Amino acid sequence: MPMIDLYARKDLFPPGTDRQLAEQLAKAVIRAEGVTNPGPYTLNNTAAHIHRMEPEHVHTAATDSARTVHVQIITPTRRANARWPETTGQRGHRDRHANFGRSYTGNPDLGATHGGD
């Protein structure tokens, strides 16, 4: 089952939104993996972890106390689970989750600096 980790400054997302963030991230990954009608097993075992960090602990090479979000998605390989397409679900996650972060923070530039490299 996929596991999702979201790392962000603790002041980036509104207080009290962790449950909603986790649920929407998990359901987006489930959809991306091609599961159209997830059952209890999938819903109960696709985990999303929200890591809220102190602003002074989040940096980029160019910015101190950066307002950035890191989303890491770990999915089983085809060998681990033959029912799941090989990494198909991971394609496009970056854009989906950048848009997701923008919608919660109201910051249109969030995720725009990744550049895909």
ABEGO torsion letter per residue (X at the ends): XBBBBBBBBAAABBBGAAAAAAAAAAAAAAAAAGBABBBAAAAAABBBBBBBBBAAABBBAABBGBBBBBBBBBBBBAAABAABBBGAAABGAAAAAAAAAAAAAGBAABGAAAGGX
